[in-house]
């Protein structure tokens, strides 16, 4: 079956007056079945543990002042302090 630039069959319902293709046709059922399912963010190989920690207000303010990613920078600073 010939396809157009959008990789759709030439006789696809999208070429008609109707704007949406009939997704119950074998062509679309096959494409939908082959489509990979991607939900959410990929799982990290090394996961982190959620916890509560009390920090001095000044320490927290300084890390937050450095902008987005401040939690990761706190994590790195703690890791550097305990892992040699």
PDB file of N, CA, C and O in Angstrom:
ATOM      1  N   UNK A   1       0.838  -1.171   0.000  1.00  0.00           N
ATOM      2  CA  UNK A   1       0.000   0.000   0.000  1.00  0.00           C
ATOM      3  C   UNK A   1       0.885   1.237   0.000  1.00  0.00           C
ATOM      4  O   UNK A   1       1.764   1.337   0.856  1.00  0.00           O
ATOM      5  N   UNK A   2       0.699   2.189  -0.919  1.00  0.00           N
ATOM      6  CA  UNK A   2       1.536   3.388  -0.954  1.00  0.00           C
ATOM      7  C   UNK A   2       1.268   4.280   0.255  1.00  0.00           C
ATOM      8  O   UNK A   2       0.164   4.308   0.799  1.00  0.00           O
ATOM      9  N   UNK A   3       2.308   5.004   0.656  1.00  0.00           N
ATOM     10  CA  UNK A   3       2.167   5.912   1.794  1.00  0.00           C
ATOM     11  C   UNK A   3       2.572   7.317   1.366  1.00  0.00           C
ATOM     12  O   UNK A   3       3.336   7.499   0.418  1.00  0.00           O
ATOM     13  N   UNK A   4       2.040   8.311   2.087  1.00  0.00           N
ATOM     14  CA  UNK A   4       2.400   9.691   1.783  1.00  0.00           C
ATOM     15  C   UNK A   4       3.539  10.142   2.694  1.00  0.00           C
ATOM     16  O   UNK A   4       4.143   9.314   3.375  1.00  0.00           O
ATOM     17  N   UNK A   5       3.840  11.436   2.718  1.00  0.00           N
ATOM     18  CA  UNK A   5       4.962  11.956   3.499  1.00  0.00           C
ATOM     19  C   UNK A   5       4.830  11.683   4.993  1.00  0.00           C
ATOM     20  O   UNK A   5       5.837  11.530   5.683  1.00  0.00           O
ATOM     21  N   UNK A   6       3.613  11.621   5.495  1.00  0.00           N
ATOM     22  CA  UNK A   6       3.401  11.381   6.930  1.00  0.00           C
ATOM     23  C   UNK A   6       3.367   9.890   7.253  1.00  0.00           C
ATOM     24  O   UNK A   6       2.935   9.497   8.337  1.00  0.00           O
ATOM     25  N   UNK A   7       3.815   9.070   6.327  1.00  0.00           N
ATOM     26  CA  UNK A   7       3.864   7.620   6.508  1.00  0.00           C
ATOM     27  C   UNK A   7       2.480   7.036   6.778  1.00  0.00           C
ATOM     28  O   UNK A   7       2.327   6.118   7.584  1.00  0.00           O
ATOM     29  N   UNK A   8       1.478   7.583   6.093  1.00  0.00           N
ATOM     30  CA  UNK A   8       0.111   7.096   6.228  1.00  0.00           C
ATOM     31  C   UNK A   8      -0.339   6.563   4.874  1.00  0.00           C
ATOM     32  O   UNK A   8       0.114   7.054   3.840  1.00  0.00           O
ATOM     33  N   UNK A   9      -1.212   5.580   4.863  1.00  0.00           N
ATOM     34  CA  UNK A   9      -1.703   5.066   3.581  1.00  0.00           C
ATOM     35  C   UNK A   9      -2.369   6.183   2.786  1.00  0.00           C
ATOM     36  O   UNK A   9      -3.034   7.048   3.357  1.00  0.00           O
ATOM     37  N   UNK A  10      -2.188   6.161   1.470  1.00  0.00           N
ATOM     38  CA  UNK A  10      -2.755   7.191   0.608  1.00  0.00           C
ATOM     39  C   UNK A  10      -4.270   7.193   0.704  1.00  0.00           C
ATOM     40  O   UNK A  10      -4.890   8.256   0.665  1.00  0.00           O
ATOM     41  N   UNK A  11      -4.872   6.023   0.829  1.00  0.00           N
ATOM     42  CA  UNK A  11      -6.334   5.949   0.903  1.00  0.00           C
ATOM     43  C   UNK A  11      -6.834   6.040   2.342  1.00  0.00           C
ATOM     44  O   UNK A  11      -7.950   5.617   2.643  1.00  0.00           O
ATOM     45  N   UNK A  12      -6.012   6.589   3.226  1.00  0.00           N
ATOM     46  CA  UNK A  12      -6.369   6.758   4.629  1.00  0.00           C
ATOM     47  C   UNK A  12      -7.547   7.721   4.760  1.00  0.00           C
ATOM     48  O   UNK A  12      -7.678   8.644   3.957  1.00  0.00           O
ATOM     49  N   UNK A  13      -8.404   7.520   5.761  1.00  0.00           N
ATOM     50  CA  UNK A  13      -9.532   8.432   5.967  1.00  0.00           C
ATOM     51  C   UNK A  13      -9.102   9.870   6.236  1.00  0.00           C
ATOM     52  O   UNK A  13      -9.922  10.779   6.109  1.00  0.00           O
ATOM     53  N   UNK A  14      -7.868  10.101   6.597  1.00  0.00           N
ATOM     54  CA  UNK A  14      -7.423  11.471   6.861  1.00  0.00           C
ATOM     55  C   UNK A  14      -7.403  12.292   5.585  1.00  0.00           C
ATOM     56  O   UNK A  14      -7.433  13.522   5.638  1.00  0.00           O
ATOM     57  N   UNK A  15      -7.354  11.628   4.439  1.00  0.00           N
ATOM     58  CA  UNK A  15      -7.387  12.333   3.164  1.00  0.00           C
ATOM     59  C   UNK A  15      -8.804  12.728   2.791  1.00  0.00           C
ATOM     60  O   UNK A  15      -9.006  13.482   1.840  1.00  0.00           O
ATOM     61  N   UNK A  16      -9.785  12.230   3.524  1.00  0.00           N
ATOM     62  CA  UNK A  16     -11.172  12.577   3.227  1.00  0.00           C
ATOM     63  C   UNK A  16     -11.547  13.849   3.978  1.00  0.00           C
ATOM     64  O   UNK A  16     -10.688  14.515   4.556  1.00  0.00           O
ATOM     65  N   UNK A  17     -12.830  14.178   3.964  1.00  0.00           N
ATOM     66  CA  UNK A  17     -13.313  15.378   4.650  1.00  0.00           C
ATOM     67  C   UNK A  17     -13.193  15.252   6.165  1.00  0.00           C
ATOM     68  O   UNK A  17     -13.082  16.263   6.858  1.00  0.00           O
ATOM     69  N   UNK A  18     -13.212  14.043   6.683  1.00  0.00           N
ATOM     70  CA  UNK A  18     -13.095  13.825   8.116  1.00  0.00           C
ATOM     71  C   UNK A  18     -11.652  14.072   8.543  1.00  0.00           C
ATOM     72  O   UNK A  18     -10.729  13.588   7.888  1.00  0.00           O
ATOM     73  N   UNK A  19     -11.444  14.809   9.619  1.00  0.00           N
ATOM     74  CA  UNK A  19     -10.095  15.141  10.070  1.00  0.00           C
ATOM     75  C   UNK A  19      -9.388  13.994  10.780  1.00  0.00           C
ATOM     76  O   UNK A  19      -8.158  13.956  10.806  1.00  0.00           O
ATOM     77  N   UNK A  20     -10.127  13.075  11.346  1.00  0.00           N
ATOM     78  CA  UNK A  20      -9.511  12.006  12.134  1.00  0.00           C
ATOM     79  C   UNK A  20      -9.607  10.662  11.419  1.00  0.00           C
ATOM     80  O   UNK A  20     -10.638  10.342  10.827  1.00  0.00           O
ATOM     81  N   UNK A  21      -8.523   9.871  11.475  1.00  0.00           N
ATOM     82  CA  UNK A  21      -8.575   8.548  10.848  1.00  0.00           C
ATOM     83  C   UNK A  21      -9.399   7.585  11.695  1.00  0.00           C
ATOM     84  O   UNK A  21      -9.566   7.791  12.897  1.00  0.00           O
ATOM     85  N   UNK A  22      -9.904   6.548  11.070  1.00  0.00           N
ATOM     86  CA  UNK A  22     -10.628   5.497  11.787  1.00  0.00           C
ATOM     87  C   UNK A  22      -9.591   4.575  12.407  1.00  0.00           C
ATOM     88  O   UNK A  22      -8.969   3.781  11.700  1.00  0.00           O
ATOM     89  N   UNK A  23      -9.396   4.668  13.715  1.00  0.00           N
ATOM     90  CA  UNK A  23      -8.357   3.900  14.393  1.00  0.00           C
ATOM     91  C   UNK A  23      -8.707   2.426  14.558  1.00  0.00           C
ATOM     92  O   UNK A  23      -7.894   1.651  15.062  1.00  0.00           O
ATOM     93  N   UNK A  24      -9.903   2.032  14.139  1.00  0.00           N
ATOM     94  CA  UNK A  24     -10.277   0.623  14.245  1.00  0.00           C
ATOM     95  C   UNK A  24      -9.910  -0.168  12.991  1.00  0.00           C
ATOM     96  O   UNK A  24     -10.188  -1.365  12.920  1.00  0.00           O
ATOM     97  N   UNK A  25      -9.291   0.478  12.005  1.00  0.00           N
ATOM     98  CA  UNK A  25      -8.885  -0.235  10.794  1.00  0.00           C
ATOM     99  C   UNK A  25      -7.655  -1.082  11.108  1.00  0.00           C
ATOM    100  O   UNK A  25      -6.899  -0.756  12.023  1.00  0.00           O
ATOM    101  N   UNK A  26      -7.448  -2.161  10.365  1.00  0.00           N
ATOM    102  CA  UNK A  26      -6.290  -3.023  10.619  1.00  0.00           C
ATOM    103  C   UNK A  26      -4.956  -2.275  10.576  1.00  0.00           C
ATOM    104  O   UNK A  26      -4.045  -2.587  11.342  1.00  0.00           O
ATOM    105  N   UNK A  27      -4.842  -1.288   9.681  1.00  0.00           N
ATOM    106  CA  UNK A  27      -3.599  -0.521   9.588  1.00  0.00           C
ATOM    107  C   UNK A  27      -3.280   0.131  10.925  1.00  0.00           C
ATOM    108  O   UNK A  27      -2.173  -0.015  11.443  1.00  0.00           O
ATOM    109  N   UNK A  28      -4.243   0.845  11.481  1.00  0.00           N
ATOM    110  CA  UNK A  28      -4.005   1.557  12.738  1.00  0.00           C
ATOM    111  C   UNK A  28      -3.907   0.610  13.924  1.00  0.00           C
ATOM    112  O   UNK A  28      -3.113   0.848  14.834  1.00  0.00           O
ATOM    113  N   UNK A  29      -4.691  -0.452  13.935  1.00  0.00           N
ATOM    114  CA  UNK A  29      -4.602  -1.429  15.026  1.00  0.00           C
ATOM    115  C   UNK A  29      -3.200  -2.016  15.099  1.00  0.00           C
ATOM    116  O   UNK A  29      -2.654  -2.207  16.185  1.00  0.00           O
ATOM    117  N   UNK A  30      -2.620  -2.302  13.933  1.00  0.00           N
ATOM    118  CA  UNK A  30      -1.264  -2.858  13.881  1.00  0.00           C
ATOM    119  C   UNK A  30      -0.239  -1.834  14.375  1.00  0.00           C
ATOM    120  O   UNK A  30       0.653  -2.171  15.154  1.00  0.00           O
ATOM    121  N   UNK A  31      -0.366  -0.597  13.926  1.00  0.00           N
ATOM    122  CA  UNK A  31       0.581   0.452  14.355  1.00  0.00           C
ATOM    123  C   UNK A  31       0.485   0.716  15.857  1.00  0.00           C
ATOM    124  O   UNK A  31       1.504   0.894  16.524  1.00  0.00           O
ATOM    125  N   UNK A  32      -0.722   0.742  16.381  1.00  0.00           N
ATOM    126  CA  UNK A  32      -0.908   0.985  17.810  1.00  0.00           C
ATOM    127  C   UNK A  32      -0.337  -0.171  18.618  1.00  0.00           C
ATOM    128  O   UNK A  32       0.281   0.044  19.660  1.00  0.00           O
ATOM    129  N   UNK A  33      -0.539  -1.397  18.143  1.00  0.00           N
ATOM    130  CA  UNK A  33      -0.027  -2.569  18.858  1.00  0.00           C
ATOM    131  C   UNK A  33       1.501  -2.590  18.889  1.00  0.00           C
ATOM    132  O   UNK A  33       2.094  -3.064  19.858  1.00  0.00           O
ATOM    133  N   UNK A  34       2.143  -2.076  17.831  1.00  0.00           N
ATOM    134  CA  UNK A  34       3.603  -2.083  17.750  1.00  0.00           C
ATOM    135  C   UNK A  34       4.244  -0.902  18.491  1.00  0.00           C
ATOM    136  O   UNK A  34       5.446  -0.917  18.756  1.00  0.00           O
ATOM    137  N   UNK A  35       3.461   0.103  18.818  1.00  0.00           N
ATOM    138  CA  UNK A  35       4.011   1.306  19.447  1.00  0.00           C
ATOM    139  C   UNK A  35       4.524   0.980  20.846  1.00  0.00           C
ATOM    140  O   UNK A  35       3.832   0.324  21.624  1.00  0.00           O
ATOM    141  N   UNK A  36       5.736   1.437  21.168  1.00  0.00           N
ATOM    142  CA  UNK A  36       6.263   1.183  22.511  1.00  0.00           C
ATOM    143  C   UNK A  36       5.487   1.979  23.562  1.00  0.00           C
ATOM    144  O   UNK A  36       5.068   3.112  23.324  1.00  0.00           O
ATOM    145  N   UNK A  37       5.310   1.369  24.707  1.00  0.00           N
ATOM    146  CA  UNK A  37       4.616   2.031  25.804  1.00  0.00           C
ATOM    147  C   UNK A  37       5.655   2.761  26.642  1.00  0.00           C
ATOM    148  O   UNK A  37       6.576   2.143  27.177  1.00  0.00           O
ATOM    149  N   UNK A  38       5.507   4.058  26.753  1.00  0.00           N
ATOM    150  CA  UNK A  38       6.445   4.867  27.544  1.00  0.00           C
ATOM    151  C   UNK A  38       5.636   5.642  28.570  1.00  0.00           C
ATOM    152  O   UNK A  38       4.919   6.583  28.228  1.00  0.00           O
ATOM    153  N   UNK A  39       5.754   5.247  29.811  1.00  0.00           N
ATOM    154  CA  UNK A  39       5.020   5.933  30.867  1.00  0.00           C
ATOM    155  C   UNK A  39       5.996   6.445  31.907  1.00  0.00           C
ATOM    156  O   UNK A  39       6.784   5.680  32.462  1.00  0.00           O
ATOM    157  N   UNK A  40       5.942   7.718  32.165  1.00  0.00           N
ATOM    158  CA  UNK A  40       6.757   8.300  33.215  1.00  0.00           C
ATOM    159  C   UNK A  40       8.231   8.347  32.881  1.00  0.00           C
ATOM    160  O   UNK A  40       8.646   8.136  31.741  1.00  0.00           O
ATOM    161  N   UNK A  41       8.987   8.624  33.886  1.00  0.00           N
ATOM    162  CA  UNK A  41      10.425   8.757  33.759  1.00  0.00           C
ATOM    163  C   UNK A  41      11.075   7.380  33.864  1.00  0.00           C
ATOM    164  O   UNK A  41      10.592   6.530  34.612  1.00  0.00           O
ATOM    165  N   UNK A  42      12.156   7.148  33.131  1.00  0.00           N
ATOM    166  CA  UNK A  42      12.841   5.855  33.244  1.00  0.00           C
ATOM    167  C   UNK A  42      13.335   5.620  34.666  1.00  0.00           C
ATOM    168  O   UNK A  42      13.728   6.562  35.355  1.00  0.00           O
ATOM    169  N   UNK A  43      13.316   4.385  35.098  1.00  0.00           N
ATOM    170  CA  UNK A  43      13.785   4.038  36.434  1.00  0.00           C
ATOM    171  C   UNK A  43      15.288   4.237  36.525  1.00  0.00           C
ATOM    172  O   UNK A  43      16.038   3.860  35.624  1.00  0.00           O
ATOM    173  N   UNK A  44      15.710   4.832  37.622  1.00  0.00           N
ATOM    174  CA  UNK A  44      17.129   5.056  37.849  1.00  0.00           C
ATOM    175  C   UNK A  44      17.783   3.749  38.299  1.00  0.00           C
ATOM    176  O   UNK A  44      17.155   2.930  38.970  1.00  0.00           O
ATOM    177  N   UNK A  45      19.039   3.563  37.926  1.00  0.00           N
ATOM    178  CA  UNK A  45      19.740   2.349  38.351  1.00  0.00           C
ATOM    179  C   UNK A  45      20.075   2.423  39.840  1.00  0.00           C
ATOM    180  O   UNK A  45      20.069   1.409  40.538  1.00  0.00           O
ATOM    181  N   UNK A  46      20.366   3.626  40.314  1.00  0.00           N
ATOM    182  CA  UNK A  46      20.629   3.831  41.735  1.00  0.00           C
ATOM    183  C   UNK A  46      19.529   4.739  42.261  1.00  0.00           C
ATOM    184  O   UNK A  46      19.435   5.904  41.875  1.00  0.00           O
ATOM    185  N   UNK A  47      18.702   4.201  43.142  1.00  0.00           N
ATOM    186  CA  UNK A  47      17.603   4.998  43.658  1.00  0.00           C
ATOM    187  C   UNK A  47      17.999   5.703  44.946  1.00  0.00           C
ATOM    188  O   UNK A  47      18.960   5.316  45.610  1.00  0.00           O
ATOM    189  N   UNK A  48      17.258   6.726  45.284  1.00  0.00           N
ATOM    190  CA  UNK A  48      17.505   7.477  46.505  1.00  0.00           C
ATOM    191  C   UNK A  48      16.413   7.162  47.512  1.00  0.00           C
ATOM    192  O   UNK A  48      15.357   6.637  47.157  1.00  0.00           O
ATOM    193  N   UNK A  49      16.672   7.481  48.754  1.00  0.00           N
ATOM    194  CA  UNK A  49      15.729   7.236  49.835  1.00  0.00           C
ATOM    195  C   UNK A  49      15.186   8.577  50.310  1.00  0.00           C
ATOM    196  O   UNK A  49      15.950   9.505  50.578  1.00  0.00           O
ATOM    197  N   UNK A  50      13.876   8.673  50.412  1.00  0.00           N
ATOM    198  CA  UNK A  50      13.262   9.894  50.919  1.00  0.00           C
ATOM    199  C   UNK A  50      13.400   9.918  52.439  1.00  0.00           C
ATOM    200  O   UNK A  50      13.145   8.922  53.115  1.00  0.00           O
ATOM    201  N   UNK A  51      13.808  11.074  52.963  1.00  0.00           N
ATOM    202  CA  UNK A  51      13.995  11.199  54.401  1.00  0.00           C
ATOM    203  C   UNK A  51      13.726  12.637  54.820  1.00  0.00           C
ATOM    204  O   UNK A  51      13.562  13.517  53.975  1.00  0.00           O
ATOM    205  N   UNK A  52      13.682  12.866  56.101  1.00  0.00           N
ATOM    206  CA  UNK A  52      13.526  14.211  56.642  1.00  0.00           C
ATOM    207  C   UNK A  52      14.790  14.544  57.404  1.00  0.00           C
ATOM    208  O   UNK A  52      15.282  13.730  58.185  1.00  0.00           O
ATOM    209  N   UNK A  53      15.320  15.740  57.181  1.00  0.00           N
ATOM    210  CA  UNK A  53      16.539  16.161  57.853  1.00  0.00           C
ATOM    211  C   UNK A  53      16.368  17.620  58.259  1.00  0.00           C
ATOM    212  O   UNK A  53      15.798  18.420  57.517  1.00  0.00           O
ATOM    213  N   UNK A  54      16.857  17.949  59.421  1.00  0.00           N
ATOM    214  CA  UNK A  54      16.786  19.335  59.898  1.00  0.00           C
ATOM    215  C   UNK A  54      18.145  19.984  59.673  1.00  0.00           C
ATOM    216  O   UNK A  54      19.170  19.494  60.146  1.00  0.00           O
ATOM    217  N   UNK A  55      18.134  21.098  58.940  1.00  0.00           N
ATOM    218  CA  UNK A  55      19.363  21.828  58.625  1.00  0.00           C
ATOM    219  C   UNK A  55      19.253  23.243  59.173  1.00  0.00           C
ATOM    220  O   UNK A  55      18.154  23.763  59.365  1.00  0.00           O
ATOM    221  N   UNK A  56      20.398  23.856  59.419  1.00  0.00           N
ATOM    222  CA  UNK A  56      20.403  25.251  59.814  1.00  0.00           C
ATOM    223  C   UNK A  56      19.782  26.083  58.697  1.00  0.00           C
ATOM    224  O   UNK A  56      19.982  25.803  57.515  1.00  0.00           O
ATOM    225  N   UNK A  57      19.028  27.107  59.083  1.00  0.00           N
ATOM    226  CA  UNK A  57      18.371  27.962  58.090  1.00  0.00           C
ATOM    227  C   UNK A  57      19.385  28.609  57.161  1.00  0.00           C
ATOM    228  O   UNK A  57      19.127  28.753  55.967  1.00  0.00           O
ATOM    229  N   UNK A  58      20.528  28.998  57.692  1.00  0.00           N
ATOM    230  CA  UNK A  58      21.560  29.643  56.879  1.00  0.00           C
ATOM    231  C   UNK A  58      22.119  28.680  55.826  1.00  0.00           C
ATOM    232  O   UNK A  58      22.339  29.064  54.677  1.00  0.00           O
ATOM    233  N   UNK A  59      22.345  27.436  56.229  1.00  0.00           N
ATOM    234  CA  UNK A  59      22.861  26.433  55.289  1.00  0.00           C
ATOM    235  C   UNK A  59      21.853  26.225  54.169  1.00  0.00           C
ATOM    236  O   UNK A  59      22.215  26.232  52.992  1.00  0.00           O
ATOM    237  N   UNK A  60      20.600  26.041  54.530  1.00  0.00           N
ATOM    238  CA  UNK A  60      19.557  25.811  53.538  1.00  0.00           C
ATOM    239  C   UNK A  60      19.410  27.020  52.613  1.00  0.00           C
ATOM    240  O   UNK A  60      19.266  26.862  51.400  1.00  0.00           O
ATOM    241  N   UNK A  61      19.447  28.216  53.178  1.00  0.00           N
ATOM    242  CA  UNK A  61      19.312  29.434  52.377  1.00  0.00           C
ATOM    243  C   UNK A  61      20.448  29.552  51.360  1.00  0.00           C
ATOM    244  O   UNK A  61      20.225  29.954  50.218  1.00  0.00           O
ATOM    245  N   UNK A  62      21.653  29.205  51.775  1.00  0.00           N
ATOM    246  CA  UNK A  62      22.800  29.310  50.850  1.00  0.00           C
ATOM    247  C   UNK A  62      22.664  28.326  49.685  1.00  0.00           C
ATOM    248  O   UNK A  62      22.939  28.674  48.537  1.00  0.00           O
ATOM    249  N   UNK A  63      22.239  27.097  49.986  1.00  0.00           N
ATOM    250  CA  UNK A  63      22.067  26.117  48.903  1.00  0.00           C
ATOM    251  C   UNK A  63      20.925  26.536  47.979  1.00  0.00           C
ATOM    252  O   UNK A  63      21.053  26.436  46.758  1.00  0.00           O
ATOM    253  N   UNK A  64      19.809  27.004  48.544  1.00  0.00           N
ATOM    254  CA  UNK A  64      18.674  27.428  47.715  1.00  0.00           C
ATOM    255  C   UNK A  64      19.044  28.631  46.850  1.00  0.00           C
ATOM    256  O   UNK A  64      18.548  28.762  45.731  1.00  0.00           O
ATOM    257  N   UNK A  65      19.899  29.497  47.349  1.00  0.00           N
ATOM    258  CA  UNK A  65      20.303  30.694  46.601  1.00  0.00           C
ATOM    259  C   UNK A  65      21.087  30.342  45.339  1.00  0.00           C
ATOM    260  O   UNK A  65      21.200  31.166  44.431  1.00  0.00           O
ATOM    261  N   UNK A  66      21.626  29.133  45.275  1.00  0.00           N
ATOM    262  CA  UNK A  66      22.397  28.728  44.099  1.00  0.00           C
ATOM    263  C   UNK A  66      21.492  28.294  42.942  1.00  0.00           C
ATOM    264  O   UNK A  66      21.983  27.971  41.860  1.00  0.00           O
ATOM    265  N   UNK A  67      20.169  28.285  43.165  1.00  0.00           N
ATOM    266  CA  UNK A  67      19.217  27.989  42.092  1.00  0.00           C
ATOM    267  C   UNK A  67      18.778  26.545  42.043  1.00  0.00           C
ATOM    268  O   UNK A  67      19.048  25.770  42.960  1.00  0.00           O
ATOM    269  N   UNK A  68      18.086  26.182  40.949  1.00  0.00           N
ATOM    270  CA  UNK A  68      17.579  24.823  40.794  1.00  0.00           C
ATOM    271  C   UNK A  68      18.697  23.786  40.913  1.00  0.00           C
ATOM    272  O   UNK A  68      19.823  24.012  40.470  1.00  0.00           O
ATOM    273  N   UNK A  69      18.367  22.666  41.509  1.00  0.00           N
ATOM    274  CA  UNK A  69      19.343  21.605  41.711  1.00  0.00           C
ATOM    275  C   UNK A  69      20.007  21.675  43.069  1.00  0.00           C
ATOM    276  O   UNK A  69      20.963  20.945  43.332  1.00  0.00           O
ATOM    277  N   UNK A  70      19.509  22.554  43.946  1.00  0.00           N
ATOM    278  CA  UNK A  70      20.133  22.723  45.255  1.00  0.00           C
ATOM    279  C   UNK A  70      20.075  21.445  46.082  1.00  0.00           C
ATOM    280  O   UNK A  70      20.996  21.180  46.854  1.00  0.00           O
ATOM    281  N   UNK A  71      19.031  20.655  45.944  1.00  0.00           N
ATOM    282  CA  UNK A  71      18.941  19.399  46.709  1.00  0.00           C
ATOM    283  C   UNK A  71      20.022  18.424  46.258  1.00  0.00           C
ATOM    284  O   UNK A  71      20.627  17.739  47.082  1.00  0.00           O
ATOM    285  N   UNK A  72      20.265  18.361  44.961  1.00  0.00           N
ATOM    286  CA  UNK A  72      21.330  17.490  44.448  1.00  0.00           C
ATOM    287  C   UNK A  72      22.694  17.966  44.930  1.00  0.00           C
ATOM    288  O   UNK A  72      23.571  17.151  45.218  1.00  0.00           O
ATOM    289  N   UNK A  73      22.877  19.283  45.020  1.00  0.00           N
ATOM    290  CA  UNK A  73      24.149  19.809  45.517  1.00  0.00           C
ATOM    291  C   UNK A  73      24.335  19.505  47.001  1.00  0.00           C
ATOM    292  O   UNK A  73      25.453  19.232  47.435  1.00  0.00           O
ATOM    293  N   UNK A  74      23.255  19.549  47.786  1.00  0.00           N
ATOM    294  CA  UNK A  74      23.356  19.148  49.195  1.00  0.00           C
ATOM    295  C   UNK A  74      23.747  17.673  49.268  1.00  0.00           C
ATOM    296  O   UNK A  74      24.613  17.294  50.057  1.00  0.00           O
ATOM    297  N   UNK A  75      23.109  16.848  48.447  1.00  0.00           N
ATOM    298  CA  UNK A  75      23.422  15.420  48.431  1.00  0.00           C
ATOM    299  C   UNK A  75      24.894  15.194  48.097  1.00  0.00           C
ATOM    300  O   UNK A  75      25.561  14.376  48.730  1.00  0.00           O
ATOM    301  N   UNK A  76      25.397  15.925  47.096  1.00  0.00           N
ATOM    302  CA  UNK A  76      26.807  15.775  46.706  1.00  0.00           C
ATOM    303  C   UNK A  76      27.732  16.224  47.835  1.00  0.00           C
ATOM    304  O   UNK A  76      28.735  15.565  48.110  1.00  0.00           O
ATOM    305  N   UNK A  77      27.408  17.332  48.488  1.00  0.00           N
ATOM    306  CA  UNK A  77      28.240  17.824  49.587  1.00  0.00           C
ATOM    307  C   UNK A  77      28.280  16.808  50.727  1.00  0.00           C
ATOM    308  O   UNK A  77      29.340  16.565  51.306  1.00  0.00           O
ATOM    309  N   UNK A  78      27.148  16.225  51.046  1.00  0.00           N
ATOM    310  CA  UNK A  78      27.122  15.198  52.112  1.00  0.00           C
ATOM    311  C   UNK A  78      27.884  13.947  51.682  1.00  0.00           C
ATOM    312  O   UNK A  78      28.617  13.364  52.481  1.00  0.00           O
ATOM    313  N   UNK A  79      27.718  13.534  50.438  1.00  0.00           N
ATOM    314  CA  UNK A  79      28.425  12.355  49.935  1.00  0.00           C
ATOM    315  C   UNK A  79      29.938  12.592  49.990  1.00  0.00           C
ATOM    316  O   UNK A  79      30.689  11.718  50.423  1.00  0.00           O
ATOM    317  N   UNK A  80      30.383  13.781  49.547  1.00  0.00           N
ATOM    318  CA  UNK A  80      31.807  14.097  49.567  1.00  0.00           C
ATOM    319  C   UNK A  80      32.351  14.112  50.997  1.00  0.00           C
ATOM    320  O   UNK A  80      33.513  13.773  51.222  1.00  0.00           O
ATOM    321  N   UNK A  81      31.517  14.503  51.959  1.00  0.00           N
ATOM    322  CA  UNK A  81      31.963  14.586  53.351  1.00  0.00           C
ATOM    323  C   UNK A  81      32.107  13.214  53.995  1.00  0.00           C
ATOM    324  O   UNK A  81      32.933  13.052  54.894  1.00  0.00           O
ATOM    325  N   UNK A  82      31.342  12.234  53.570  1.00  0.00           N
ATOM    326  CA  UNK A  82      31.385  10.923  54.232  1.00  0.00           C
ATOM    327  C   UNK A  82      32.106   9.839  53.411  1.00  0.00           C
ATOM    328  O   UNK A  82      32.573   8.847  53.970  1.00  0.00           O
ATOM    329  N   UNK A  83      32.192  10.029  52.106  1.00  0.00           N
ATOM    330  CA  UNK A  83      32.840   9.030  51.247  1.00  0.00           C
ATOM    331  C   UNK A  83      34.143   9.614  50.747  1.00  0.00           C
ATOM    332  O   UNK A  83      34.159  10.650  50.082  1.00  0.00           O
ATOM    333  N   UNK A  84      35.212   8.957  51.063  1.00  0.00           N
ATOM    334  CA  UNK A  84      36.529   9.460  50.657  1.00  0.00           C
ATOM    335  C   UNK A  84      37.007   8.784  49.410  1.00  0.00           C
ATOM    336  O   UNK A  84      38.098   9.083  48.924  1.00  0.00           O
TER     337      UNK A  84
END
